[in-house]
């Protein structure tokens, strides 16, 4: 009986051990991971329904946070007995740093190469991991960009790769379809990469006051920007001199004072003036004496007492005395002095015009001569804006053209017309000079102030232009952000003529494209935060 019980216990233990071994083997078999090759070989094929359900390029629902899509997507292409359904797989890097796609034992590596050349596609092909002769495959690449028609690239053999027949324009943001044919078998691959793109809804546009305009024709004024300086109006500015030598007795005004025509500026004690006035007094006495003699001789001649010859001589003496007195009087007038008999040496220097004392170089007790400049007086109601014109621009500047003058130191602006263009070009500077007369009632434009002068030389109609507000700098591009559905994406531009409102577009967008204008810098900031990837 004991033997039977021991036998049953032994059998139970063996059974338990056997079940444990079988269970362990089963767990090991079910948890074994598949290799990449096995997963590709046995993965589910992309059915037509699955392909058609994939969000299209640029539509909501498409995953734009990824740089790629599954490596193979079924396309509507002719089928033959060699065509194979594409298998979804993760994009990996190839030997040349590009994106590598594999289907069965055939591989295609695509690279955007731009070192020392314009960006171009380069294709490398492989069979079972070994490089193939480039022209053993026929490859066509199709790019789908937001807001543009699909672009096809064809390839020719170059060294050990296939080179595209066109430049890959920036930004490198697009959906890529790769069609390859090798040994009469067709292979299809696809991926997507995004760059300089951001999603902004219409509601966000409104909240951020981002203005969206449409590119199209515009009228652009050709503006020549020149540098200049405000100067005194030389036609209304002069120096005041003493005209006679002497000692300054008093000074009545200082620099910056406003003066009127005829106002006394200073007084000078001059011996020369005293001599002239003394001569005038003597001449006037001789006139009086000659007049009395003339009257007496005339009366005697009329009474037949004296000869006519005496009368005529007295008349001649009177005329000579009057002429001499007038001559001396004119001397005083010529130097601006009156015929005062009280203070023979006093000479008053008076202002010849209304204006401002812009320079003073005289003081009490100073000895002055008739050539010393004592004051500079300027009428600042008008000033000159003189600008420098380079030789290449001389033919663009004409008398009568309208200009806008802006101060560089503060906010001030005035308009005027060119009144004078210099007739000579400087031998050293190779520049000419032009002049604008500016009204200056509030004395805003002070002599010596540097200014910028904008001259409208021409006005032209251009077929395509965008607002100046929409132009932003991204990397080394001048861009606008095109509006495509709810996406904004950078569009590098080739620019032409411009004014303060519009910029001519030579390449980069087309008429009718919508773009961000006012507050477009907010979009640039969002792209900067998201990171404008440049994945090749």
Secondary structure, DSSP 4 states (H G I P E B T S, - for coil): -HHHHHHHHHHHHHHHHHHHHHHHHHHHHHHPPPPHHHHHHHSPP--HHHHHTSPPTTSTTS-TTSS---S----S----TT---------EE-TTSSEEEEETTEEEEEEEE-SSS--EEEEEEEETTEEPPGGGEEEEEEEE-TTS--EEEEEEEETTEEEESS--PSS--EEEEEEEEETTEEEEEEEEE--SEEE--HHHHHHTT--EEE-EEEEEEEEEEEEEEEEE-GGGEEEEE-SS-EEEEEE---TT-EE-TT-EEEEEE-HHHHHHHHHHHHHHHHHHHHHHHHHHHHHHHHTTSS-HHHHHHHHHHHHHHHHHHHHHHHHHHHTT----SS-TTEEEEE-SSSEEEEEE---TT-EE-TT-EEEEEE-TTEEEEEEEEEGGGGGG--TT-EEEEEESSSS-EEEEEEEEE-S---TTT-EEEEEEEEE-TT--S-TT-EEEEEEEEEEEEEEEEEEGGG-EEETTEEEEEEEETTEEEEEE-EEEEE-SSEEEEEESS-TT-EEE-TTTHHHHHHHHHH------
